[in-house]
């Protein structure tokens, strides 16, 4: 009986380690992906949809045309998401209003999202108040899964000023504040 219990524990631990560390070639914890696992350069039409922000403002993807739009899907329970979010906010701010950020939280409870925002440093909280930053709560994943097809977090979709998806990152992107990233995004403006 003792040998059976030991075998069960070994199998269970192995299954958990496999799931957490290397499921399907992706380093992830559940649906949270650590590091860029997939980066795609694309040229396809962006889906058209409307959204309501956490603070009850209505907008749409069409309303963002003329700017680069970053659609960012994340959750407060996702460690890679939490690590990436501040640098993404700083990057968008550094572009001086040339980029709209629409961030979709898939948390079950909006209170967790608001609590996360309150924990950010004051300069980041100030960025969240800019008119080109949109925070959307999508707990049922109507937009993030059904429209955008996002299954892993974080995931970032970049839409050109002409309304075309030009880039898609699955996993956290740690180069938001690099000069190369800024140059790449400047190219999307031309």
C-alpha positions as CSV (number, residue, x, y, z in Angstrom):
1,X,0.0,0.0,0.0
2,X,2.9,2.4,0.9
3,X,4.5,1.8,-2.5
4,X,1.2,2.6,-4.3
5,X,0.9,5.9,-2.3
6,X,4.5,6.8,-3.2
7,X,3.9,6.0,-6.9
8,X,0.7,8.1,-6.8
9,X,2.6,11.1,-5.3
10,X,5.4,10.8,-7.9
11,X,2.9,10.7,-10.8
12,X,0.9,13.6,-9.4
13,X,4.0,15.8,-8.9
14,X,5.3,14.9,-12.3
15,X,2.0,15.9,-13.9
16,X,1.9,19.2,-12.0
17,X,5.5,20.0,-13.0
18,X,4.8,19.2,-16.6
19,X,1.6,21.3,-16.7
20,X,3.2,24.3,-14.9
21,X,6.6,24.3,-16.6
22,X,6.4,23.0,-20.1
23,X,3.0,22.2,-21.4
24,X,3.0,22.0,-25.2
25,X,6.4,23.6,-25.5
26,X,5.2,26.8,-23.7
27,X,6.4,27.9,-20.4
28,X,3.2,28.6,-18.6
29,X,1.1,28.4,-15.4
30,X,-2.4,27.5,-16.5
31,X,-3.1,30.0,-19.3
32,X,-0.3,32.4,-18.2
33,X,2.7,32.4,-20.6
34,X,6.2,33.4,-19.5
35,X,8.3,35.1,-22.1
36,X,7.4,35.6,-25.8
37,X,6.4,32.2,-27.1
38,X,5.1,33.4,-30.4
39,X,5.6,36.6,-32.3
40,X,3.8,37.1,-35.6
41,X,4.1,39.8,-38.1
42,X,0.8,40.0,-39.9
43,X,-1.2,42.1,-42.3
44,X,-4.9,41.4,-41.9
45,X,-8.0,43.4,-41.2
46,X,-8.7,44.1,-37.5
47,X,-12.0,42.9,-36.2
48,X,-14.6,45.7,-35.6
49,X,-16.2,45.7,-32.2
50,X,-17.3,48.1,-29.5
51,X,-16.4,48.0,-25.9
52,X,-17.3,49.6,-22.5
53,X,-14.5,50.5,-20.1
54,X,-14.4,49.8,-16.4
55,X,-15.4,53.4,-15.8
56,X,-18.4,53.1,-18.2
57,X,-17.1,54.9,-21.3
58,X,-18.1,53.4,-24.6
59,X,-15.7,53.2,-27.5
60,X,-14.8,51.0,-30.5
61,X,-11.9,49.8,-32.5
62,X,-13.1,52.0,-35.4
63,X,-12.8,55.1,-33.1
64,X,-9.1,54.3,-32.7
65,X,-8.3,54.5,-36.4
66,X,-5.6,57.0,-37.3
67,X,-3.5,55.9,-34.3
68,X,-1.7,52.7,-33.5
69,X,-3.9,50.6,-31.2
70,X,-2.5,48.0,-28.8
71,X,-5.0,45.4,-27.6
72,X,-3.6,43.8,-24.5
73,X,-5.2,40.9,-22.8
74,X,-4.1,40.2,-19.2
75,X,-5.2,39.1,-15.7
76,X,-4.2,40.0,-12.2
77,X,-3.6,36.3,-11.4
78,X,-1.0,36.0,-14.2
79,X,2.5,36.7,-13.0
80,X,3.9,37.5,-16.5
81,X,1.0,40.0,-17.1
82,X,1.8,41.8,-13.8
83,X,5.5,42.1,-14.7
84,X,4.8,43.4,-18.2
85,X,2.0,45.9,-17.5
86,X,4.0,48.8,-16.1
87,X,6.5,48.8,-18.9
88,X,3.7,48.7,-21.5
89,X,2.0,51.7,-19.8
90,X,5.4,53.6,-19.8
91,X,5.9,52.7,-23.5
92,X,2.4,54.0,-24.5
93,X,3.0,57.2,-22.5
94,X,6.4,57.7,-24.2
95,X,4.8,57.7,-27.6
96,X,3.0,60.9,-26.7
97,X,-0.6,60.0,-27.6
98,X,0.2,58.3,-30.9
99,X,-0.9,55.0,-29.5
100,X,-4.2,53.9,-27.9
101,X,-4.0,51.1,-25.4
102,X,-7.1,49.0,-24.9
103,X,-6.3,46.5,-22.1
104,X,-8.7,43.7,-21.5
105,X,-8.7,42.0,-18.1
106,X,-10.1,38.6,-18.0
107,X,-10.3,38.5,-14.2
108,X,-13.6,37.2,-12.8
109,X,-14.0,40.2,-10.5
110,X,-13.5,43.8,-11.5
111,X,-12.5,44.7,-7.9
112,X,-9.3,42.7,-8.4
113,X,-8.4,44.8,-11.4
114,X,-9.1,48.1,-9.6
115,X,-7.1,46.9,-6.6
116,X,-4.2,46.1,-8.9
117,X,-4.4,49.6,-10.4
118,X,-4.4,51.1,-6.9
119,X,-1.2,49.3,-6.1
120,X,0.7,50.8,-9.1
121,X,3.0,53.8,-8.5
122,X,1.4,57.2,-8.8
123,X,2.9,58.0,-12.2
124,X,1.4,54.8,-13.6
125,X,-1.9,55.6,-12.1
126,X,-1.7,59.0,-13.8
127,X,-1.0,57.3,-17.2
128,X,-4.1,55.1,-16.7
129,X,-6.2,58.4,-16.6
130,X,-5.1,59.5,-20.1
131,X,-7.8,59.6,-22.8
132,X,-5.9,57.1,-25.0
133,X,-5.9,54.4,-22.3
134,X,-8.9,52.1,-22.1
135,X,-9.4,49.5,-19.4
136,X,-12.0,46.9,-20.2
137,X,-13.2,44.1,-18.0
138,X,-14.1,40.9,-20.0
139,X,-14.7,38.1,-17.5
140,X,-16.7,36.0,-19.9
141,X,-14.1,36.5,-22.6
142,X,-16.7,37.6,-25.1
143,X,-14.2,40.0,-26.8
144,X,-10.9,38.4,-25.9
145,X,-11.7,34.8,-26.8
146,X,-14.8,35.0,-29.1
147,X,-13.6,37.9,-31.2
148,X,-9.8,38.1,-30.8
149,X,-9.2,34.3,-30.3
150,X,-6.9,34.9,-27.3
151,X,-6.3,31.8,-25.2
152,X,-3.1,32.6,-23.3
153,X,-2.1,35.6,-21.2
154,X,-0.7,38.0,-21.7
155,X,-1.3,38.5,-25.4
156,X,-0.9,41.7,-27.3
157,X,-2.3,42.6,-30.7
158,X,-1.0,45.7,-32.6
159,X,-3.3,47.4,-35.0
160,X,-1.9,50.0,-37.5
161,X,-3.5,53.4,-38.0
162,X,-5.1,52.0,-41.1
163,X,-7.0,49.3,-39.1
164,X,-4.8,46.3,-39.9
165,X,-3.3,43.8,-37.4
166,X,0.4,44.1,-37.9
167,X,1.8,42.2,-34.9
168,X,0.7,39.7,-32.4
169,X,2.7,38.7,-29.3
170,X,1.7,35.6,-27.2
171,X,3.5,35.8,-23.8
172,X,5.0,38.8,-22.0
173,X,7.0,41.2,-24.2
174,X,9.9,42.6,-22.1
175,X,11.2,45.1,-24.7
176,X,8.5,47.7,-24.5
177,X,10.9,50.4,-23.5
178,X,13.7,49.6,-25.9
179,X,14.7,52.0,-28.6
180,X,14.1,49.3,-31.2
181,X,10.5,48.9,-30.2
182,X,9.9,52.6,-30.4
183,X,11.5,52.7,-33.9
184,X,9.3,49.8,-35.0
185,X,6.1,51.5,-33.8
186,X,7.2,54.8,-35.4
187,X,7.3,52.9,-38.7
188,X,3.7,51.9,-38.3
189,X,2.7,55.6,-38.3
190,X,4.0,56.1,-41.9
